[in-house]
Amino acid sequence: MYNPRVEDLREREFPMLRDTIYLDHAGTALYPKSLIERFAADMVSNLYGNPHSASSSSQRSTNRIDDARLHLLQLFHANPDDFDVVFVANATSGIKLVLEAFRDLPQGFSYLYHADSHTSLVGVRECANQHHCFASDSEVEEWLVDRQMKKVQAAQVPELFAYPAQSNMNGRRLPLEWCSRARSTGRSPHEATYTLLDAAAFVSTTPLDFSDVETAPDFTVLSLYKIFGFPDLGALIIRKAAGHVFQNRRYFGGGTVDMVLSLKEQWHARKTDSLHDQLEDGTLPLHNIMALHAALDIHHDLFGGLDMVSSHTMFLAKALHDGLSALRHANQMRVCQMYSSPHSYESSQAQGPIVAFNIRNSQDAWISNFEVERLASIKNIQLRTGGLCNPGGIASHLDLSPWEMKDNFSAGQRCGGEDDIFGGKPTGMIRVSLGASSTKSDVQRFVNFVKEFFVDEKPQSLGLPGPPHSQTSEHGTFAVESLTIYPIKSCAGWKVPPGQEWEIRKEGLVWDREWCLVHQGTGVALSQKRYPKMALILPTIDVERGCLRVRYCGEMPRPFKPPEISVPLSADPSYFVSEFPKSSTTKVCGDTIPAQRYSSKKIADFFSSVLGVECQLARFPVASRTGASMRHSKAHLQGFSQKGVSRPILLSNESPILVISRSSLNRLNEQIKSSGGKAAEAEVFRANVVIAESLQSVPGREKPYAEDEWQYVKIGEQLFELLGRCRRCQMVCIDQQTAVKDEEPFVTLAKTRRFNGKVFFGQHACHVRLGDSRSRQAQYATVKVGDAVRPVCRGADE
Ligand SMILES: *Cc1c(COP(=O)(O)O)cnc(C)c1O
């Protein structure tokens, strides 16, 4: 049943959702504003000290912690006589506490777990004498029945049986009654089977009822931030009847012992009052525990309790599941491969509010999760993709056998990596998870998103849309409209003044990406993707005075004075950190590059204060010093085959020269405007050379994307080889004048220029040296604005 109150709460309680659709509640819930306000009011009006002392502030903390334990037990209808709560950092820490106890048992233990387990449950097996993974529910059922019929021997060593109440991968729910059926007390504690229930995913939207102590699990772990959004805290609920296993735990931490002898004799006495006293090592996260009071109250006030949340989210999950499974391509192929059984969303016994799926195109090929996540992020939709920390669930639903997974791993597959389809199979899934604050409109907008980007409305032909094959001579005549260099990587460009001859070197236009900004801590080069304000840093090449001048055109932070800095164009060694290159390697796009960092504090302060991150200016060493040109050597080439022609494509955003065409941009902007979007400026593509069709061309007869077909091009007197199309990411959405992000032009590019899951615009190029190296033309190759641009066929006699 849908709770319409949530619609009213959205504006007031979740201002962070204003332009965002949050669909990762299985990762963490969202905290309402009034929860933070209630907590803040408590913190500023009361003094809370560290417990374990007699002061009134300490006593106040102790009392509040005791109350929090009680309230948490009440949420689960658990009688404090039968259960205890141990506060831990997260569900994983709770699992590890249980593991420690079993590992330290004199006979060790045997571990049984279900294939749907979260990674944190799977890892327990590494400490067990022996372990077994149940591949399916029916295997668990068989084991339970066989044991009941005494077909299998009673446990020889203590057994721990663990499973998730709800799979964090697809939301499937597992039978809760396994807990009591699996438990056996045996003749002694050493012949008993204990149960560990991972309720982290389950309780985020659904109540658990421990009112019958006989059917409750022995150990239950949960993540409170998945229910309330805040505080960051986990809990282990222990059925006191099983508490004796902890007596064998060998480690003791501060707060868990009454006396410890260290000198001459080694002896200690554990606390005996309660389980939590024995298990909570060190200082408790007391402010987090305090916040639990506010979290419980506010959650109930706003959402009406976990029962209401459960029916609200299940209503939405069913709508989401039905919406996605109904999508069809024009050729009637299904769009979404769902990873849940068809009718499970009708029952909250069988299913939680999570929908896991993958997308296929109309040619029956998989769409990469990476691509989906990238497009979703452009549309401000937050979801999770990949292996989802659920190795067994992924392997069985994606039909991946161990050898395939190992093979994929050695072929470079990593969770969250860009390559996620191997051997024609996806290696991960898309997970959309709903929570107390989700609404019908979130669901509708998500289904529309999938429709907009992934449903093929027309029968598709393979290949990138482009102009039909034509003779190069038919193309209009092009000329250089502008030349731009980007002296500091990822900062604003500087336009070469018209009429000025600009030198081309092997590594590109002179002074292009000669400098970069590096993080002072990690040495990694900064980029606009993370620091959009870099677009407002304006470098200028002042050839006359021989310096690079840098201005910031955004609002300057108050106490900071100099509006501009400058460094010489010559690489004067006295400007650099002396111990080059040892301390000054830097990373650009994953590659380690030796860059020289400037030592000046004034320069560092300038960049650090405008960007709000501690960084320093660095310079790439001159090509002659290291032999090969840095930039050119970074151009990763990858085989790329289209229509049988193999052309290289550059993966890295670093290539010698980037060329875009005004006609292509015009076409793109027409498409953007026809859907009401914001047209893109040429600047967002960060091209070095913008070419435009000359004025003689007949209007309306432009040749957009003609450059896709070119192999070589002559600009003025210089020959360039086109290396391949330039792959694009969200960085093109940063307005270079305001540093504000938009969804265009990426959204339209993704619809019109997407090939093999990759989005392309512009061409990478490098200069080809011709003729006698002693000629002036070869020694000092230049281009200028206005130069004619002529495509040249491969093999043409030059
Ligand atoms: C989130 C989750 C975990 C891990 O919880 P942490 O709080 O990150 O330790 C374990 N199991 C399931 C089912 C989960 O959903």
The ligand as a Tripos MOL2 file, in Angstrom:
@<TRIPOS>MOLECULE
LIG
   15    15     1     0     0
SMALL
NO_CHARGES

@<TRIPOS>ATOM
      1 C1         24.9260   -3.9800    3.6660 C.3       1 LIG1
      2 C2         24.9320   -5.4080    3.9510 C.ar      1 LIG1
      3 C3         25.9900   -6.0030    4.6470 C.ar      1 LIG1
      4 C4         27.1840   -5.2350    5.1010 C.3       1 LIG1
      5 O1         26.8450   -4.2760    6.0160 O.3       1 LIG1
      6 P1         27.9300   -3.2650    6.5930 P.3       1 LIG1
      7 O2         27.1400   -2.4080    7.4900 O.co2     1 LIG1
      8 O3         28.5010   -2.5760    5.4290 O.co2     1 LIG1
      9 O4         28.9520   -4.0660    7.2970 O.co2     1 LIG1
     10 C5         25.9360   -7.3500    4.8930 C.ar      1 LIG1
     11 N1         24.8970   -8.0700    4.4750 N.ar      1 LIG1
     12 C6         23.8600   -7.5480    3.8030 C.ar      1 LIG1
     13 C7         22.7220   -8.4260    3.3950 C.3       1 LIG1
     14 C8         23.8480   -6.1900    3.5090 C.ar      1 LIG1
     15 O5         22.8280   -5.6600    2.8370 O.3       1 LIG1
@<TRIPOS>BOND
     1     1     2 1
     2     2     3 ar
     3     2    14 ar
     4     3     4 1
     5     3    10 ar
     6     4     5 1
     7     5     6 1
     8     6     7 2
     9     6     8 1
    10     6     9 1
    11    10    11 ar
    12    11    12 ar
    13    12    13 1
    14    12    14 ar
    15    14    15 1
@<TRIPOS>SUBSTRUCTURE
     1 LIG1         1 GROUP 0 **** ****
